[in-house]
Amino acid sequence: MDKNLIPVFNSFSERFCKALKTKDELISEIRIRSNKPVIVYISNIPYIITEDGELIPADRHTLLNDECIKFSSREIKNAFSRICEYSVYKYQTDINNGFVTVCGGHRIGICGTAVISDNRVKAVSDISSLNIRIAHEFIGCSNELLSRTGISSGILICGVPSSGKTTLLRDIGRTLSSDMMKKVTIADERGEITARYAGEYCYDIGLCDIYSGYPKSKAIIDAIRTMSPEYIICDELTGTDVQSVIYTLNYGVKLIASLHCDSAESATSNNSVRTLIDTNAFGKIIFLDSNAPSKINRIVTKEELYAD
């Protein structure tokens, strides 16, 4: 079993983990809902887990199977407590934002009841759903992308959730910094790219300089001012990051970033995405295959994108 999955698997019972341990390299998500069948996504195909520890493709018929594993609200609460190492307070800020990132870089999405104070979420109670997004490391998965795009300009990686964007970014950082000896900074706001835990990195991120937990905008500004990077890597751009993108462009730093977008059509019809592309910070725009993690579906320039 991947050692980085042990902390997640140890949070659940043996019957739950039996089927998963043989498929751990292929699992992308584990979705747990109160008193509903657990759904496991393997290569984007949903499965249920039986009480015997078998995986069965999920459909409207198998979901009615009385033998499939379900979690009560109390079991979800106990599992989440174990995931947080019995120190929920340690993760409270992230919990208030709807997720926690745990050892191994795995991100646990949370649904529950918000406790609101001063128009801000102060806590989440009565957790009813968990979505465990499994992080993976595929050394060399960025080789095709880098060989086809070159490294002379910024790169924007577009894809749906679980399409391998973060995995690609991690390997790009490793390749550029260690294999090509480039100066690379990673602005890792959510802790997913580097999977830092207890002062150590769970995956090989090469010789990159890491800003972990910093807001992207501050990490980018601080890096340019003090670390003299040739490349900055960050995850999940939004329309609010436009000024940070322009900042890198003005200082001649190449930005390699990702965002949620499923197709060229979506990119050109989304004003926030168009605004990011129109900064001219990205010489190549990559669209990933939604059915094969980290696999390139299409590479275009801004001009080719708008010509479609």
Buried (B, 14 or more C-beta within 10 A) or exposed (E): EBEBBEBBBEBBEEEBBBBBEEEBEBBBBBBBBBEBBBBBBBEBEBBBBBEEBEBBEBEEEBEEEEEBBBBEEEBBBBBBBEBBEEEBEEBBEBBBEBBBBBBBBBBBBBBBEBEEEEEEEEBBEEBBBBBBBBBBBBEEBBEBBBEEBEBEBBBBBBBBBBBBBBBBBBBBBBBBBBEEEBBBBBBBBBBBBBBBBEEEBBBEBBBBBBBBBBEBBEBBBBBBEEBEBBBBBBBBBEEEBBEBBBBBBEBEBBBBBBBBBBBBEBBBEBEBBBEBBEBEBBBBBBBBBBEEBBBBBBBBEBEEBBEE
